[in-house]
Amino acid sequence: MYLLELFEHSYVNKKLINADKLTQLYPNLSIDEIINKIKNKDPSPNDSYTNWLIKMVTNKSISINDINEPDYLTQYHIRKIKNKLLPEFNNILSFKTYQDMIDAVQNSTTPEKNLPNKGDYTLEYKDNNVKIYSPHDKSAACYLGQNTKWCTSATKSYNEFDDYIKKGPIYILIPTKPQYTGEKYQVQAESNQLKNELDDAIPNPYQFLTNRFPNVINVLFKLNNNFKNLPSLFNYDDIITKFKNIIIQKMNSLMQQNPNNKNIIVLNNMINSFIKNVLPNMKTNNPNTTNIKDTIHEEFTEFNLKVFHNNYPQFFNAADKIVLTCLEKL
C-alpha cells in the first residue's frame, strides 16, 4: 500500500507533501521512504512535528539526515512538555526555519530556578565555532559551568575554583554550534588539563582542538603563554614544517636581493643542506615550542660544526643568526 494512504488517519497532512520536489531532492528514495525517514526522526509520540519537518525538508531548511543531529528537536519537545518554552515558541509551526527552532532551544527557554549569580567573567574570544570565557570568581565558574561535573563549578560539594585559579587562568570553551546538548570544555595550562563537561580528559588535545575548533590553539597561546609549554598542544611535524617554510622564505628573499653575492650563496647552501639532511630525521621526547626550538638550534649547531666550520668558519655566526631569527617566528 502506498505510504501516503497509510497516513490518512494520522497526524501527517498529505496536502503539505510536495512529492515531486521531495523525490527531486532525494532521487534514490521513493516518496514512501522519504516520508517514513522524516516521520522516524519525529521525537513526539503522535508525530506532532512531522508536518513541520516535511516542510523544512522540502524547503531545504534541513536535510533528512541532519534532523535531530544533534538532538535539538528532542530538546525542544522535552522543554515543551515541561512548559519551559516561552509561550510564543510552543507551536512548532511558528518556526519558519529549522534554525529558528534551534535558536529557541538555545536562547529562549524560561529561566531555571536558583541559577547561580553570573559573577565576574570575560569573553576572551569568539568566532563561528566557539566562545572562550575566563571566569574570575567562583560565581562565574558556576554560572559558565552549569550542567557540568567540573569541580570548579560545583555547587553541592566542595568547589575547587579557588585552588585552581591560584595556579593560573581557567578558560571555558562553549561551542556556538554544539554537537550535542550541554557540550562544553574547560582548559588550564598550569594544570595541563582539557576536559569535557563530564570532567573526562580529552585524548590527543592537539588533534581534537584542531578538528573541532581550528583557531583555538593559537588563541590559547595568545591568551596564556604557558600553553606553549604543553606537549599535548603541539604536532611535532607541523612545527618542523613551519620552521622549514620560514627559513626557506628567508633564504629565498636574501638570494633575490643579492643574486650574485657569493657569501649569500654559501649561506644558502649551508641552510639547504641542513634542511635536506637533518630536519627530516629530528626527534624530540617533549615536543613543545621551547624544546623544539632548542632542539633545532642544537642540531644545526652540531651539523654546522661538523660539516662547514672547518671550511667556512667565517659563515658560522651568520648562519646561526639566521636560524635563531627564524626560530623566533615559531
Sequence and secondary structure as in RCSB ss.txt:
>XXXX:A:sequence
MYLLELFEHSYVNKKLINADKLTQLYPNLSIDEIINKIKNKDPSPNDSYTNWLIKMVTNKSISINDINEPDYLTQ
YHIRKIKNKLLPEFNNILSFKTYQDMIDAVQNSTTPEKNLPNKGDYTLEYKDNNVKIYSPHDKSAACYLGQNTKW
CTSATKSYNEFDDYIKKGPIYILIPTKPQYTGEKYQVQAESNQLKNELDDAIPNPYQFLTNRFPNVINVLFKLNN
NFKNLPSLFNYDDIITKFKNIIIQKMNSLMQQNPNNKNIIVLNNMINSFIKNVLPNMKTNNPNTTNIKDTIHEEF
TEFNLKVFHNNYPQFFNAADKIVLTCLEKL
>XXXX:A:secstr
  HHHHTTTSS  GGG  HHHHHHH TTS HHHHHHHHHHH  STT TTHHHHHHHHHTTSS GGGTTSSSHHHH
HHHHHHTT B GGGSSGGG SSHHHHHHHHHH B   TT     SEEEEEE SSEEEEEE SHHHHHHHTTT   
GGG SSS   HHHHHTTS  EEEEESS SSTT  EEEETTTTEEEETTS B SSHHHHHHHHSTTHHHHHHHH G
GGGG GGG  HHHHHHHHHHHHHHHHHHHHHHSTT HHHHHHHHHHHHHHHHTGGG   SS SHHHHHHHHHHHH
HHHHHHHTTTT GGGHHHHHHHHHHHHTT 
